[in-house]
Amino acid sequence: MSITSPEGIPESTATHGYSAQKENYAKRLRRIEGQVRGIAKMIEDDKYCIDVLTQISAVNSALQSVALGLLDEHLGHCVSQAVAEGGEQADAKLAEASAAIARLVRS
């Protein structure tokens, strides 16, 4: 069974707004993954609470930065393309982006 994008394009061939920056995002996420492992080790080693909280805050900020970058790429590529084409697809993409922004604001 193949997975398709919301546009009905097979995921393996679909291009996304972040495609050009894919490796940069992957590197940033691997760095964040390492930070999270470091936090787990801090807990395991009974490190000072404030130091752990400081590292958690840094991870949250890093994830927010990745999320905002991806959102910017999505708006500049997927949403703008759908709006240019118009119709129901444009309305759906705008609603989807609005919901994503709302989730980011609540987090």
Gaussian input, Z-matrix of N, CA and C with variables (Angstrom, degrees):
# hf/3-21g

backbone

0 1
 N
 C     1     B1
 C     2     B2     1     A1
 N     3     B3     2     A2     1     D1
 C     4     B4     3     A3     2     D2
 C     5     B5     4     A4     3     D3
 N     6     B6     5     A5     4     D4
 C     7     B7     6     A6     5     D5
 C     8     B8     7     A7     6     D6
 N     9     B9     8     A8     7     D7
 C    10    B10     9     A9     8     D8
 C    11    B11    10    A10     9     D9
 N    12    B12    11    A11    10    D10
 C    13    B13    12    A12    11    D11
 C    14    B14    13    A13    12    D12
 N    15    B15    14    A14    13    D13
 C    16    B16    15    A15    14    D14
 C    17    B17    16    A16    15    D15
 N    18    B18    17    A17    16    D16
 C    19    B19    18    A18    17    D17
 C    20    B20    19    A19    18    D18
 N    21    B21    20    A20    19    D19
 C    22    B22    21    A21    20    D20
 C    23    B23    22    A22    21    D21
 N    24    B24    23    A23    22    D22
 C    25    B25    24    A24    23    D23
 C    26    B26    25    A25    24    D24
 N    27    B27    26    A26    25    D25
 C    28    B28    27    A27    26    D26
 C    29    B29    28    A28    27    D27
 N    30    B30    29    A29    28    D28
 C    31    B31    30    A30    29    D29
 C    32    B32    31    A31    30    D30
 N    33    B33    32    A32    31    D31
 C    34    B34    33    A33    32    D32
 C    35    B35    34    A34    33    D33
 N    36    B36    35    A35    34    D34
 C    37    B37    36    A36    35    D35
 C    38    B38    37    A37    36    D36
 N    39    B39    38    A38    37    D37
 C    40    B40    39    A39    38    D38
 C    41    B41    40    A40    39    D39
 N    42    B42    41    A41    40    D40
 C    43    B43    42    A42    41    D41
 C    44    B44    43    A43    42    D42
 N    45    B45    44    A44    43    D43
 C    46    B46    45    A45    44    D44
 C    47    B47    46    A46    45    D45
 N    48    B48    47    A47    46    D46
 C    49    B49    48    A48    47    D47
 C    50    B50    49    A49    48    D48
 N    51    B51    50    A50    49    D49
 C    52    B52    51    A51    50    D50
 C    53    B53    52    A52    51    D51
 N    54    B54    53    A53    52    D52
 C    55    B55    54    A54    53    D53
 C    56    B56    55    A55    54    D54
 N    57    B57    56    A56    55    D55
 C    58    B58    57    A57    56    D56
 C    59    B59    58    A58    57    D57
 N    60    B60    59    A59    58    D58
 C    61    B61    60    A60    59    D59
 C    62    B62    61    A61    60    D60
 N    63    B63    62    A62    61    D61
 C    64    B64    63    A63    62    D62
 C    65    B65    64    A64    63    D63
 N    66    B66    65    A65    64    D64
 C    67    B67    66    A66    65    D65
 C    68    B68    67    A67    66    D66
 N    69    B69    68    A68    67    D67
 C    70    B70    69    A69    68    D68
 C    71    B71    70    A70    69    D69
 N    72    B72    71    A71    70    D70
 C    73    B73    72    A72    71    D71
 C    74    B74    73    A73    72    D72
 N    75    B75    74    A74    73    D73
 C    76    B76    75    A75    74    D74
 C    77    B77    76    A76    75    D75
 N    78    B78    77    A77    76    D76
 C    79    B79    78    A78    77    D77
 C    80    B80    79    A79    78    D78
 N    81    B81    80    A80    79    D79
 C    82    B82    81    A81    80    D80
 C    83    B83    82    A82    81    D81
 N    84    B84    83    A83    82    D82
 C    85    B85    84    A84    83    D83
 C    86    B86    85    A85    84    D84
 N    87    B87    86    A86    85    D85
 C    88    B88    87    A87    86    D86
 C    89    B89    88    A88    87    D87
 N    90    B90    89    A89    88    D88
 C    91    B91    90    A90    89    D89
 C    92    B92    91    A91    90    D90
 N    93    B93    92    A92    91    D91
 C    94    B94    93    A93    92    D92
 C    95    B95    94    A94    93    D93
 N    96    B96    95    A95    94    D94
 C    97    B97    96    A96    95    D95
 C    98    B98    97    A97    96    D96
 N    99    B99    98    A98    97    D97
 C   100   B100    99    A99    98    D98
 C   101   B101   100   A100    99    D99
 N   102   B102   101   A101   100   D100
 C   103   B103   102   A102   101   D101
 C   104   B104   103   A103   102   D102
 N   105   B105   104   A104   103   D103
 C   106   B106   105   A105   104   D104
 C   107   B107   106   A106   105   D105
 N   108   B108   107   A107   106   D106
 C   109   B109   108   A108   107   D107
 C   110   B110   109   A109   108   D108
 N   111   B111   110   A110   109   D109
 C   112   B112   111   A111   110   D110
 C   113   B113   112   A112   111   D111
 N   114   B114   113   A113   112   D112
 C   115   B115   114   A114   113   D113
 C   116   B116   115   A115   114   D114
 N   117   B117   116   A116   115   D115
 C   118   B118   117   A117   116   D116
 C   119   B119   118   A118   117   D117
 N   120   B120   119   A119   118   D118
 C   121   B121   120   A120   119   D119
 C   122   B122   121   A121   120   D120
 N   123   B123   122   A122   121   D121
 C   124   B124   123   A123   122   D122
 C   125   B125   124   A124   123   D123
 N   126   B126   125   A125   124   D124
 C   127   B127   126   A126   125   D125
 C   128   B128   127   A127   126   D126
 N   129   B129   128   A128   127   D127
 C   130   B130   129   A129   128   D128
 C   131   B131   130   A130   129   D129
 N   132   B132   131   A131   130   D130
 C   133   B133   132   A132   131   D131
 C   134   B134   133   A133   132   D132
 N   135   B135   134   A134   133   D133
 C   136   B136   135   A135   134   D134
 C   137   B137   136   A136   135   D135
 N   138   B138   137   A137   136   D136
 C   139   B139   138   A138   137   D137
 C   140   B140   139   A139   138   D138
 N   141   B141   140   A140   139   D139
 C   142   B142   141   A141   140   D140
 C   143   B143   142   A142   141   D141
 N   144   B144   143   A143   142   D142
 C   145   B145   144   A144   143   D143
 C   146   B146   145   A145   144   D144
 N   147   B147   146   A146   145   D145
 C   148   B148   147   A147   146   D146
 C   149   B149   148   A148   147   D147
 N   150   B150   149   A149   148   D148
 C   151   B151   150   A150   149   D149
 C   152   B152   151   A151   150   D150
 N   153   B153   152   A152   151   D151
 C   154   B154   153   A153   152   D152
 C   155   B155   154   A154   153   D153
 N   156   B156   155   A155   154   D154
 C   157   B157   156   A156   155   D155
 C   158   B158   157   A157   156   D156
 N   159   B159   158   A158   157   D157
 C   160   B160   159   A159   158   D158
 C   161   B161   160   A160   159   D159
 N   162   B162   161   A161   160   D160
 C   163   B163   162   A162   161   D161
 C   164   B164   163   A163   162   D162
 N   165   B165   164   A164   163   D163
 C   166   B166   165   A165   164   D164
 C   167   B167   166   A166   165   D165
 N   168   B168   167   A167   166   D166
 C   169   B169   168   A168   167   D167
 C   170   B170   169   A169   168   D168
 N   171   B171   170   A170   169   D169
 C   172   B172   171   A171   170   D170
 C   173   B173   172   A172   171   D171
 N   174   B174   173   A173   172   D172
 C   175   B175   174   A174   173   D173
 C   176   B176   175   A175   174   D174
 N   177   B177   176   A176   175   D175
 C   178   B178   177   A177   176   D176
 C   179   B179   178   A178   177   D177
 N   180   B180   179   A179   178   D178
 C   181   B181   180   A180   179   D179
 C   182   B182   181   A181   180   D180
 N   183   B183   182   A182   181   D181
 C   184   B184   183   A183   182   D182
 C   185   B185   184   A184   183   D183
 N   186   B186   185   A185   184   D184
 C   187   B187   186   A186   185   D185
 C   188   B188   187   A187   186   D186
 N   189   B189   188   A188   187   D187
 C   190   B190   189   A189   188   D188
 C   191   B191   190   A190   189   D189
 N   192   B192   191   A191   190   D190
 C   193   B193   192   A192   191   D191
 C   194   B194   193   A193   192   D192
 N   195   B195   194   A194   193   D193
 C   196   B196   195   A195   194   D194
 C   197   B197   196   A196   195   D195
 N   198   B198   197   A197   196   D196
 C   199   B199   198   A198   197   D197
 C   200   B200   199   A199   198   D198
 N   201   B201   200   A200   199   D199
 C   202   B202   201   A201   200   D200
 C   203   B203   202   A202   201   D201
 N   204   B204   203   A203   202   D202
 C   205   B205   204   A204   203   D203
 C   206   B206   205   A205   204   D204
 N   207   B207   206   A206   205   D205
 C   208   B208   207   A207   206   D206
 C   209   B209   208   A208   207   D207
 N   210   B210   209   A209   208   D208
 C   211   B211   210   A210   209   D209
 C   212   B212   211   A211   210   D210
 N   213   B213   212   A212   211   D211
 C   214   B214   213   A213   212   D212
 C   215   B215   214   A214   213   D213
 N   216   B216   215   A215   214   D214
 C   217   B217   216   A216   215   D215
 C   218   B218   217   A217   216   D216
 N   219   B219   218   A218   217   D217
 C   220   B220   219   A219   218   D218
 C   221   B221   220   A220   219   D219
 N   222   B222   221   A221   220   D220
 C   223   B223   222   A222   221   D221
 C   224   B224   223   A223   222   D222
 N   225   B225   224   A224   223   D223
 C   226   B226   225   A225   224   D224
 C   227   B227   226   A226   225   D225
 N   228   B228   227   A227   226   D226
 C   229   B229   228   A228   227   D227
 C   230   B230   229   A229   228   D228
 N   231   B231   230   A230   229   D229
 C   232   B232   231   A231   230   D230
 C   233   B233   232   A232   231   D231
 N   234   B234   233   A233   232   D232
 C   235   B235   234   A234   233   D233
 C   236   B236   235   A235   234   D234
 N   237   B237   236   A236   235   D235
 C   238   B238   237   A237   236   D236
 C   239   B239   238   A238   237   D237
 N   240   B240   239   A239   238   D238
 C   241   B241   240   A240   239   D239
 C   242   B242   241   A241   240   D240
 N   243   B243   242   A242   241   D241
 C   244   B244   243   A243   242   D242
 C   245   B245   244   A244   243   D243
 N   246   B246   245   A245   244   D244
 C   247   B247   246   A246   245   D245
 C   248   B248   247   A247   246   D246
 N   249   B249   248   A248   247   D247
 C   250   B250   249   A249   248   D248
 C   251   B251   250   A250   249   D249
 N   252   B252   251   A251   250   D250
 C   253   B253   252   A252   251   D251
 C   254   B254   253   A253   252   D252
 N   255   B255   254   A254   253   D253
 C   256   B256   255   A255   254   D254
 C   257   B257   256   A256   255   D255
 N   258   B258   257   A257   256   D256
 C   259   B259   258   A258   257   D257
 C   260   B260   259   A259   258   D258
 N   261   B261   260   A260   259   D259
 C   262   B262   261   A261   260   D260
 C   263   B263   262   A262   261   D261
 N   264   B264   263   A263   262   D262
 C   265   B265   264   A264   263   D263
 C   266   B266   265   A265   264   D264
 N   267   B267   266   A266   265   D265
 C   268   B268   267   A267   266   D266
 C   269   B269   268   A268   267   D267
 N   270   B270   269   A269   268   D268
 C   271   B271   270   A270   269   D269
 C   272   B272   271   A271   270   D270
 N   273   B273   272   A272   271   D271
 C   274   B274   273   A273   272   D272
 C   275   B275   274   A274   273   D273
 N   276   B276   275   A275   274   D274
 C   277   B277   276   A276   275   D275
 C   278   B278   277   A277   276   D276
 N   279   B279   278   A278   277   D277
 C   280   B280   279   A279   278   D278
 C   281   B281   280   A280   279   D279
 N   282   B282   281   A281   280   D280
 C   283   B283   282   A282   281   D281
 C   284   B284   283   A283   282   D282
 N   285   B285   284   A284   283   D283
 C   286   B286   285   A285   284   D284
 C   287   B287   286   A286   285   D285
 N   288   B288   287   A287   286   D286
 C   289   B289   288   A288   287   D287
 C   290   B290   289   A289   288   D288
 N   291   B291   290   A290   289   D289
 C   292   B292   291   A291   290   D290
 C   293   B293   292   A292   291   D291
 N   294   B294   293   A293   292   D292
 C   295   B295   294   A294   293   D293
 C   296   B296   295   A295   294   D294
 N   297   B297   296   A296   295   D295
 C   298   B298   297   A297   296   D296
 C   299   B299   298   A298   297   D297
 N   300   B300   299   A299   298   D298
 C   301   B301   300   A300   299   D299
 C   302   B302   301   A301   300   D300
 N   303   B303   302   A302   301   D301
 C   304   B304   303   A303   302   D302
 C   305   B305   304   A304   303   D303
 N   306   B306   305   A305   304   D304
 C   307   B307   306   A306   305   D305
 C   308   B308   307   A307   306   D306
 N   309   B309   308   A308   307   D307
 C   310   B310   309   A309   308   D308
 C   311   B311   310   A310   309   D309
 N   312   B312   311   A311   310   D310
 C   313   B313   312   A312   311   D311
 C   314   B314   313   A313   312   D312
 N   315   B315   314   A314   313   D313
 C   316   B316   315   A315   314   D314
 C   317   B317   316   A316   315   D315
 N   318   B318   317   A317   316   D316
 C   319   B319   318   A318   317   D317
 C   320   B320   319   A319   318   D318

   B1=1.4518
   B2=1.5235
   B3=1.3117
   B4=1.4597
   B5=1.5209
   B6=1.3093
   B7=1.4555
   B8=1.5202
   B9=1.3341
   B10=1.4569
   B11=1.5142
   B12=1.3128
   B13=1.4539
   B14=1.5278
   B15=1.3455
   B16=1.4702
   B17=1.5219
   B18=1.3367
   B19=1.4618
   B20=1.5196
   B21=1.3527
   B22=1.4500
   B23=1.5194
   B24=1.3347
   B25=1.4632
   B26=1.5270
   B27=1.3328
   B28=1.4648
   B29=1.5274
   B30=1.3525
   B31=1.4559
   B32=1.5236
   B33=1.3100
   B34=1.4577
   B35=1.5307
   B36=1.3275
   B37=1.4612
   B38=1.5198
   B39=1.3218
   B40=1.4623
   B41=1.5215
   B42=1.3336
   B43=1.4537
   B44=1.5125
   B45=1.3043
   B46=1.4568
   B47=1.5189
   B48=1.3050
   B49=1.4553
   B50=1.5130
   B51=1.3054
   B52=1.4653
   B53=1.5272
   B54=1.3182
   B55=1.4656
   B56=1.5247
   B57=1.3210
   B58=1.4662
   B59=1.5240
   B60=1.3221
   B61=1.4656
   B62=1.5225
   B63=1.3045
   B64=1.4678
   B65=1.5261
   B66=1.3110
   B67=1.4704
   B68=1.5276
   B69=1.3212
   B70=1.4713
   B71=1.5262
   B72=1.3246
   B73=1.4649
   B74=1.5226
   B75=1.3251
   B76=1.4683
   B77=1.5269
   B78=1.3281
   B79=1.4706
   B80=1.5280
   B81=1.3114
   B82=1.4697
   B83=1.5264
   B84=1.3229
   B85=1.4657
   B86=1.5244
   B87=1.3243
   B88=1.4755
   B89=1.5257
   B90=1.3272
   B91=1.4649
   B92=1.5292
   B93=1.3270
   B94=1.4702
   B95=1.5252
   B96=1.3184
   B97=1.4596
   B98=1.5353
   B99=1.3198
   B100=1.4631
   B101=1.5188
   B102=1.3302
   B103=1.4640
   B104=1.5303
   B105=1.3182
   B106=1.4636
   B107=1.5264
   B108=1.3193
   B109=1.4677
   B110=1.5300
   B111=1.3282
   B112=1.4596
   B113=1.5214
   B114=1.3091
   B115=1.4679
   B116=1.5251
   B117=1.3145
   B118=1.4664
   B119=1.5256
   B120=1.3238
   B121=1.4704
   B122=1.5280
   B123=1.3229
   B124=1.4724
   B125=1.5282
   B126=1.3225
   B127=1.4698
   B128=1.5269
   B129=1.3236
   B130=1.4648
   B131=1.5343
   B132=1.3389
   B133=1.4698
   B134=1.5260
   B135=1.3512
   B136=1.4719
   B137=1.5270
   B138=1.3256
   B139=1.4695
   B140=1.5262
   B141=1.3077
   B142=1.4603
   B143=1.5329
   B144=1.3223
   B145=1.4715
   B146=1.5238
   B147=1.3175
   B148=1.4665
   B149=1.5214
   B150=1.3320
   B151=1.4643
   B152=1.5315
   B153=1.3269
   B154=1.4665
   B155=1.5276
   B156=1.3183
   B157=1.4686
   B158=1.5253
   B159=1.3209
   B160=1.4673
   B161=1.5224
   B162=1.3309
   B163=1.4608
   B164=1.5316
   B165=1.3128
   B166=1.4745
   B167=1.5228
   B168=1.3158
   B169=1.4635
   B170=1.5274
   B171=1.3366
   B172=1.4687
   B173=1.5270
   B174=1.3282
   B175=1.4696
   B176=1.5308
   B177=1.3237
   B178=1.4689
   B179=1.5234
   B180=1.3223
   B181=1.4650
   B182=1.5232
   B183=1.3306
   B184=1.4608
   B185=1.5275
   B186=1.3323
   B187=1.4684
   B188=1.5227
   B189=1.3217
   B190=1.4712
   B191=1.5277
   B192=1.3299
   B193=1.4605
   B194=1.5262
   B195=1.3195
   B196=1.4661
   B197=1.5293
   B198=1.3224
   B199=1.4692
   B200=1.5245
   B201=1.3207
   B202=1.4629
   B203=1.5250
   B204=1.3172
   B205=1.4614
   B206=1.5206
   B207=1.3246
   B208=1.4652
   B209=1.5305
   B210=1.3287
   B211=1.4582
   B212=1.5268
   B213=1.3132
   B214=1.4593
   B215=1.5276
   B216=1.3350
   B217=1.4678
   B218=1.5318
   B219=1.3290
   B220=1.4664
   B221=1.5315
   B222=1.3205
   B223=1.4665
   B224=1.5243
   B225=1.3184
   B226=1.4602
   B227=1.5158
   B228=1.3114
   B229=1.4636
   B230=1.5268
   B231=1.3060
   B232=1.4729
   B233=1.5310
   B234=1.3199
   B235=1.4708
   B236=1.5214
   B237=1.3239
   B238=1.4686
   B239=1.5260
   B240=1.3319
   B241=1.4675
   B242=1.5306
   B243=1.3278
   B244=1.4676
   B245=1.5223
   B246=1.3372
   B247=1.4667
   B248=1.5321
   B249=1.3228
   B250=1.4687
   B251=1.5285
   B252=1.3402
   B253=1.4676
   B254=1.5256
   B255=1.3352
   B256=1.4553
   B257=1.5146
   B258=1.3112
   B259=1.4611
   B260=1.5176
   B261=1.3258
   B262=1.4636
   B263=1.5201
   B264=1.3319
   B265=1.4628
   B266=1.5259
   B267=1.3200
   B268=1.4641
   B269=1.5244
   B270=1.3247
   B271=1.4632
   B272=1.5215
   B273=1.3257
   B274=1.4679
   B275=1.5263
   B276=1.3249
   B277=1.4696
   B278=1.5180
   B279=1.3241
   B280=1.4616
   B281=1.5311
   B282=1.3225
   B283=1.4669
   B284=1.5256
   B285=1.3230
   B286=1.4624
   B287=1.5323
   B288=1.3215
   B289=1.4678
   B290=1.5188
   B291=1.3063
   B292=1.4622
   B293=1.5238
   B294=1.3223
   B295=1.4650
   B296=1.5263
   B297=1.3314
   B298=1.4689
   B299=1.5181
   B300=1.3246
   B301=1.4636
   B302=1.5210
   B303=1.3158
   B304=1.4715
   B305=1.5292
   B306=1.3391
   B307=1.4732
   B308=1.5228
   B309=1.3326
   B310=1.4581
   B311=1.5283
   B312=1.3111
   B313=1.4683
   B314=1.5337
   B315=1.3375
   B316=1.4756
   B317=1.5220
   B318=1.3255
   B319=1.4765
   B320=1.5082
   A1=108.54
   A2=117.94
   A3=120.24
   A4=110.14
   A5=114.60
   A6=121.74
   A7=107.75
   A8=116.18
   A9=119.82
   A10=110.10
   A11=115.29
   A12=121.92
   A13=108.38
   A14=117.31
   A15=118.70
   A16=113.30
   A17=116.68
   A18=120.32
   A19=111.48
   A20=117.66
   A21=121.53
   A22=113.81
   A23=117.81
   A24=122.98
   A25=107.71
   A26=119.00
   A27=119.36
   A28=110.39
   A29=116.90
   A30=121.53
   A31=112.69
   A32=117.85
   A33=119.76
   A34=112.05
   A35=117.89
   A36=120.64
   A37=112.83
   A38=117.94
   A39=121.21
   A40=109.77
   A41=116.60
   A42=120.03
   A43=107.77
   A44=113.91
   A45=120.30
   A46=108.35
   A47=115.79
   A48=120.31
   A49=112.93
   A50=117.39
   A51=120.80
   A52=113.08
   A53=118.70
   A54=121.67
   A55=113.26
   A56=117.58
   A57=120.63
   A58=111.51
   A59=117.62
   A60=122.80
   A61=112.42
   A62=116.91
   A63=122.31
   A64=112.56
   A65=117.47
   A66=120.43
   A67=111.07
   A68=117.44
   A69=119.69
   A70=111.13
   A71=116.51
   A72=119.46
   A73=110.59
   A74=117.05
   A75=120.78
   A76=110.48
   A77=117.61
   A78=121.44
   A79=111.15
   A80=115.56
   A81=119.36
   A82=110.67
   A83=116.58
   A84=120.01
   A85=111.73
   A86=117.39
   A87=119.21
   A88=110.73
   A89=116.78
   A90=121.07
   A91=110.16
   A92=116.16
   A93=120.79
   A94=110.25
   A95=116.25
   A96=120.91
   A97=110.28
   A98=116.02
   A99=120.20
   A100=111.81
   A101=116.38
   A102=120.16
   A103=110.55
   A104=117.16
   A105=121.28
   A106=109.79
   A107=116.92
   A108=119.53
   A109=110.34
   A110=116.01
   A111=120.83
   A112=111.80
   A113=116.84
   A114=120.96
   A115=110.07
   A116=116.75
   A117=120.41
   A118=109.81
   A119=116.93
   A120=121.29
   A121=110.40
   A122=116.68
   A123=120.07
   A124=110.25
   A125=116.58
   A126=120.95
   A127=109.38
   A128=115.02
   A129=120.60
   A130=111.00
   A131=116.13
   A132=121.43
   A133=113.26
   A134=116.79
   A135=121.83
   A136=113.48
   A137=116.49
   A138=120.64
   A139=110.10
   A140=115.32
   A141=123.58
   A142=110.40
   A143=115.67
   A144=122.34
   A145=112.87
   A146=117.00
   A147=120.23
   A148=110.80
   A149=117.55
   A150=120.25
   A151=110.52
   A152=116.57
   A153=120.97
   A154=109.62
   A155=116.34
   A156=120.46
   A157=111.59
   A158=116.84
   A159=120.74
   A160=110.58
   A161=116.99
   A162=120.52
   A163=111.61
   A164=116.71
   A165=120.03
   A166=110.23
   A167=116.25
   A168=120.49
   A169=110.78
   A170=116.69
   A171=120.59
   A172=110.78
   A173=117.46
   A174=121.10
   A175=110.18
   A176=116.49
   A177=119.31
   A178=111.09
   A179=117.02
   A180=120.75
   A181=111.43
   A182=116.08
   A183=120.11
   A184=110.96
   A185=116.71
   A186=119.91
   A187=111.26
   A188=117.08
   A189=120.30
   A190=110.26
   A191=116.51
   A192=120.52
   A193=110.88
   A194=117.35
   A195=121.21
   A196=109.45
   A197=116.57
   A198=120.37
   A199=111.02
   A200=117.60
   A201=120.12
   A202=111.56
   A203=116.81
   A204=119.91
   A205=111.50
   A206=115.71
   A207=119.82
   A208=111.16
   A209=116.53
   A210=119.88
   A211=110.59
   A212=116.34
   A213=120.52
   A214=111.01
   A215=115.97
   A216=120.41
   A217=110.51
   A218=116.46
   A219=120.67
   A220=110.85
   A221=116.02
   A222=119.54
   A223=110.87
   A224=116.52
   A225=120.79
   A226=114.37
   A227=117.28
   A228=120.17
   A229=111.41
   A230=116.40
   A231=121.52
   A232=112.79
   A233=115.72
   A234=118.89
   A235=110.48
   A236=117.39
   A237=118.59
   A238=111.60
   A239=116.90
   A240=120.60
   A241=110.28
   A242=116.80
   A243=120.23
   A244=111.13
   A245=116.79
   A246=120.32
   A247=110.16
   A248=116.46
   A249=119.80
   A250=111.02
   A251=116.23
   A252=120.33
   A253=111.22
   A254=116.86
   A255=121.80
   A256=113.96
   A257=115.14
   A258=121.64
   A259=114.21
   A260=113.99
   A261=121.31
   A262=112.05
   A263=116.66
   A264=120.93
   A265=110.38
   A266=117.15
   A267=121.47
   A268=110.11
   A269=116.57
   A270=120.33
   A271=111.21
   A272=116.62
   A273=121.23
   A274=110.73
   A275=117.43
   A276=120.91
   A277=111.43
   A278=117.13
   A279=119.93
   A280=110.91
   A281=117.15
   A282=120.85
   A283=110.63
   A284=115.89
   A285=121.04
   A286=110.69
   A287=117.27
   A288=121.40
   A289=110.89
   A290=116.78
   A291=121.02
   A292=111.21
   A293=116.97
   A294=121.36
   A295=110.88
   A296=116.97
   A297=120.55
   A298=110.61
   A299=117.13
   A300=120.83
   A301=110.16
   A302=116.77
   A303=120.24
   A304=111.17
   A305=117.04
   A306=119.97
   A307=110.89
   A308=117.27
   A309=120.47
   A310=111.31
   A311=116.21
   A312=120.18
   A313=110.90
   A314=116.31
   A315=120.31
   A316=112.30
   A317=116.72
   A318=117.68
   A319=112.92
   D1=126.99
   D2=-179.75
   D3=-94.83
   D4=148.74
   D5=179.24
   D6=-95.02
   D7=136.93
   D8=179.37
   D9=-118.69
   D10=154.86
   D11=175.89
   D12=-75.29
   D13=169.84
   D14=176.56
   D15=-58.55
   D16=-22.48
   D17=179.17
   D18=-82.75
   D19=-2.70
   D20=-179.50
   D21=85.84
   D22=11.24
   D23=179.46
   D24=-92.17
   D25=135.41
   D26=176.63
   D27=-55.00
   D28=133.41
   D29=-175.86
   D30=-55.23
   D31=-34.65
   D32=-178.15
   D33=-65.38
   D34=-22.42
   D35=-179.04
   D36=-112.21
   D37=-7.75
   D38=-179.62
   D39=-71.43
   D40=140.90
   D41=172.85
   D42=-106.17
   D43=141.29
   D44=-179.09
   D45=-116.51
   D46=163.89
   D47=-179.46
   D48=-57.05
   D49=-30.44
   D50=-177.50
   D51=-89.10
   D52=-1.58
   D53=-173.85
   D54=-52.42
   D55=-41.37
   D56=-178.95
   D57=-67.13
   D58=-25.85
   D59=-178.33
   D60=-106.37
   D61=13.15
   D62=-173.91
   D63=-52.37
   D64=-47.54
   D65=-178.46
   D66=-65.90
   D67=-37.94
   D68=177.39
   D69=-63.04
   D70=-43.35
   D71=177.82
   D72=-64.13
   D73=-40.97
   D74=179.21
   D75=-61.21
   D76=-42.68
   D77=178.49
   D78=-63.10
   D79=-44.56
   D80=-179.85
   D81=-62.83
   D82=-41.24
   D83=179.67
   D84=-68.24
   D85=-35.30
   D86=175.42
   D87=-65.79
   D88=-37.86
   D89=176.61
   D90=-63.14
   D91=-43.86
   D92=177.85
   D93=-62.88
   D94=-41.49
   D95=177.76
   D96=-57.60
   D97=-42.33
   D98=177.38
   D99=-64.22
   D100=-38.94
   D101=177.40
   D102=-62.22
   D103=-41.84
   D104=-179.72
   D105=-64.59
   D106=-42.21
   D107=176.05
   D108=-60.92
   D109=-38.77
   D110=177.42
   D111=-62.46
   D112=-38.47
   D113=177.76
   D114=-65.27
   D115=-42.74
   D116=178.19
   D117=-60.15
   D118=-40.73
   D119=178.44
   D120=-66.11
   D121=-38.52
   D122=177.54
   D123=-59.75
   D124=-43.36
   D125=178.55
   D126=-63.33
   D127=-46.84
   D128=179.83
   D129=-58.15
   D130=-37.04
   D131=-178.00
   D132=-89.55
   D133=9.72
   D134=178.78
   D135=55.73
   D136=44.91
   D137=178.24
   D138=-71.92
   D139=162.02
   D140=-177.53
   D141=-59.33
   D142=134.88
   D143=-175.14
   D144=-52.24
   D145=-46.31
   D146=-176.55
   D147=-64.86
   D148=-35.28
   D149=177.27
   D150=-64.97
   D151=-40.56
   D152=177.83
   D153=-64.63
   D154=-46.23
   D155=179.68
   D156=-61.88
   D157=-37.01
   D158=177.52
   D159=-62.19
   D160=-42.47
   D161=178.69
   D162=-68.22
   D163=-37.37
   D164=176.26
   D165=-62.52
   D166=-41.76
   D167=177.78
   D168=-61.43
   D169=-40.27
   D170=179.00
   D171=-63.95
   D172=-41.01
   D173=178.11
   D174=-65.24
   D175=-43.80
   D176=177.78
   D177=-58.62
   D178=-43.44
   D179=179.24
   D180=-64.00
   D181=-41.32
   D182=179.29
   D183=-64.22
   D184=-42.46
   D185=177.99
   D186=-65.31
   D187=-40.09
   D188=177.63
   D189=-61.44
   D190=-39.69
   D191=179.10
   D192=-63.23
   D193=-43.76
   D194=177.12
   D195=-62.74
   D196=-45.40
   D197=-178.64
   D198=-61.24
   D199=-44.11
   D200=179.82
   D201=-65.85
   D202=-36.69
   D203=176.41
   D204=-63.96
   D205=-45.06
   D206=178.49
   D207=-64.25
   D208=-40.30
   D209=177.96
   D210=-62.39
   D211=-43.96
   D212=178.49
   D213=-60.07
   D214=-43.85
   D215=177.87
   D216=-63.10
   D217=-40.92
   D218=-179.60
   D219=-63.78
   D220=-45.43
   D221=179.65
   D222=-63.84
   D223=-42.53
   D224=-177.14
   D225=-72.99
   D226=-21.75
   D227=-176.70
   D228=-112.08
   D229=-70.16
   D230=-172.95
   D231=-66.90
   D232=-48.42
   D233=-176.35
   D234=-70.76
   D235=-46.13
   D236=-178.64
   D237=-63.08
   D238=-36.19
   D239=177.24
   D240=-65.08
   D241=-43.96
   D242=179.78
   D243=-65.41
   D244=-40.03
   D245=179.42
   D246=-65.03
   D247=-39.72
   D248=178.41
   D249=-62.11
   D250=-35.19
   D251=179.28
   D252=-78.88
   D253=-26.85
   D254=177.48
   D255=75.41
   D256=-171.99
   D257=176.45
   D258=77.09
   D259=-161.51
   D260=-176.48
   D261=-63.35
   D262=-33.75
   D263=179.17
   D264=-60.25
   D265=-41.23
   D266=178.97
   D267=-63.99
   D268=-45.88
   D269=178.85
   D270=-60.70
   D271=-41.54
   D272=-179.53
   D273=-65.20
   D274=-43.97
   D275=-179.86
   D276=-65.63
   D277=-39.36
   D278=178.05
   D279=-65.56
   D280=-42.17
   D281=178.22
   D282=-64.34
   D283=-41.41
   D284=178.79
   D285=-62.44
   D286=-44.96
   D287=178.90
   D288=-64.64
   D289=-40.83
   D290=178.50
   D291=-61.68
   D292=-42.61
   D293=178.17
   D294=-64.84
   D295=-39.21
   D296=178.66
   D297=-65.15
   D298=-41.39
   D299=177.77
   D300=-63.16
   D301=-42.83
   D302=178.45
   D303=-60.06
   D304=-41.74
   D305=177.84
   D306=-63.08
   D307=-41.25
   D308=179.87
   D309=-65.30
   D310=-39.59
   D311=-179.23
   D312=-66.46
   D313=-37.33
   D314=-179.74
   D315=-73.21
   D316=-24.08
   D317=-175.80
   D318=-81.05

